[in-house]
Amino acid sequence: MTDVISAFIDNEPFDPVALRDALATPEGREELLDLIALRDVVQPTAMVASVAPSTARPTTRWALAAAAAAMLAVGGYTLGRSLANEQVVATAQITAPAPTSIATFDNWNDTLPAGGN
């Protein structure tokens, strides 16, 4: 029972059925806790330092995030300008329809005749 639990703790090959059977007993679970505690006591500090989540300084992460945000802003601005230029070109190709009637005024007080013609 101790061998399979020890192999599990040490990341060595083990029989999963044997581990299940060993941990099904109170003695097996107690052995697991003892081996975990023993490993914590005898584990070198170099191994603990090697599993640190991140070694980057917070200022480095902020600088990278700021650079990424600036690149996104410049890219968005460039994309927006290119799309706006395409829309202007497409709009310039539209022509006005031919007029159906022409209204002329001799002075500012004139009004349109009834019916708009």
N, C-alpha and C positions, 0 to 999 in steps of 0.2 A: 504494500500500500504506500509506503514512504517513497519508494523508487518512482512510481508514476507521478505522484504529487511533486516530487523534487524535479523530475524531468519537465513537468508543466511549468513550474516556476522559472526554470533555467532556460526556457525556450528551446528545449531539446525534443526530439521525436518521442511521442508517447501514444499509448493505446487509449482512445477516447472512451471506450466502454469500461476499461479498467479505472480510468479517472472518475467516471460517473459512479461506478460502484464504490470507489474509495471515498468519494465525497458524500455518499448517501448515508454514511455512518457518522455519528457525532465525533468519534475518534479521528476520522479522516478530515473533517472540517477543522478540528482543533489542530491537527498536524499542519494543515494549510496555513492557518493563522500563525503558527509558530515559525514555519519556514519563511513567511513574508516578513515577520518581525526580525528574524535572524538575518535575512538578506538586507534589510534596511540598516542593520547595525554594521555588517561587514562590507557593505558596498563601498568602493572607493569614491571619494568626492569628485574625481575626474569624470566618472561616469555620470554623476548627477549633473555636472556642468555641461556635458555634451548633449544632454537632452533638453536644454533650455529652449523655450518656444521661439524666441527671436533675439538675435544679437544686434539688430539694427537700432541705432539711437532714434528716439522719437523725432528729433529735428530732421533726420534723414528721411523718415517716412513722411513728414509734413512737406518737405521740399519736393519729394517725388509726387505727392498728391497735388501740390500747387502746380508743378510742371505739367502734369496730366490735365488739370483743369484749364490751364492756359492753352494747351494744344487743342483741346476740345473747343474752346471759345474761338480760336483762330480758324479751325476747320469749319465750324458752324458759320462763321462770318463769311468765309470764302464760298462755301456752298450756297449760302443765301444770296450772295452777290451774283453768282453764276446763274442761279435760277431766276433772279430778278431780271437779268439781262436777256435771258431767253424769253421771258414773258413780254418784255418791251418790244423785242423783235417781232414776236407773234402778234402783238396788238397793233403795231405799225402797218401790218399788211391788210388790216380791215379797212374797207372803203365805205363811205356813207351812201345810203340809198339815194336814188334820184328824187328830187322834190315833186310832190303831187300838185302843189299850188304855191304861188308866190304872192306875198302880201307886200304892198308898197304904201308908204306913209309920206304925206307931204309935210306934215308937221307933227309935233309931239302930242297934240290933242286928238289926232285921228284915232279911231278904233276900228277893229275888224268888223266887217259886215256880218250880219247874222248868218250862221252856217259856216263860218270860217273861210269863205272864198271871196 
